[in-house]
């Protein structure tokens, strides 16, 4: 049961990060469509925010592995 719980926890964390990055990309495309002159600024901020979202996904995966190994 410990393996299943750790897998579900890691899976939800990675799923949330994937959804978050998808939303970020969608909103970036929408913002560039509305204001093409600000493409560089919008893209730079999007990269930083996507990196934070992916970092949280990786953290959830690693914590799932650590919790599974601690039992």
VOTIDO-142408 format. One line per field, with one value per residue (C-alpha): x, y, z. Coordinates in steps of 0.05 Angstrom, whole numbers, plus 32768, in hexadecimal, padded with zeros to 4 digits. Example, Ala and Ser with C-alpha at 12.3 -4.5 7.8 and 13.67 -1.06 7.14 Angstrom:
BEGIN
x (80F6  8111) $
y (7FA6  7FEB) $
z (809C  808F) $
# end
This chain:
BEGIN
x (8000  803A  8051  800C  8005  8049  803A  7FF7  8016  804E  801D  7FEF  802B  8044  7FFE  7FF4  8036  8023  7FE0  8001  8034  7FFC  7FD4  8013  8020  7FD8  7FD7  801A  8000  7FC2  7FEB  801A  7FDE  7FC2  8004  8039  806A  8074  8088  80CD  80B5  807B  80A6  80DC  80AB  8088  80CA  80D7  8090  8091  80D3  80B4  8078  80A5  80D0  8094  8083  80C9  80C6  8085  80A4  80E2  80B9  808F  80CE  80EB  80AA  80A6  80EE  80E6  80B4) $
y (8000  802F  802A  803A  8077  8092  8088  80AB  80E6  80ED  80E5  811C  814B  8140  8145  8187  81A2  818C  81AE  81ED  81F1  81E7  8220  824C  823E  824C  828F  82A1  8296  82BF  82F8  82FA  82FA  8337  835C  8344  837C  835D  8318  8319  832E  82FC  82C3  82CF  82D0  8292  826B  827C  826A  8229  8217  8220  81F5  81BE  81C2  81B4  8178  815C  8169  8142  8108  8107  810B  80D0  80A7  80BC  80AC  8068  8058  806D  8037) $
z (8000  800D  7FC5  7FAB  7FD9  7FC6  7F7C  7F81  7FA7  7F74  7F3A  7F53  7F5D  7F17  7EFA  7F1C  7F01  7EBB  7EBF  7EDB  7EA2  7E6F  7E8D  7E8E  7E45  7E32  7E56  7E38  7DF2  7E03  7E1F  7DE3  7DB5  7DD9  7DDE  7DAD  7DC0  7E05  7DEB  7E0B  7E50  7E50  7E37  7E6B  7EA4  7E89  7E89  7ED3  7EE8  7EC1  7EE1  7F26  7F13  7EF8  7F36  7F61  7F36  7F3E  7F89  7F8E  7F67  7F93  7FD3  7FBB  7FB1  7FF4  801A  7FF7  8009  8051  8060) $
# end
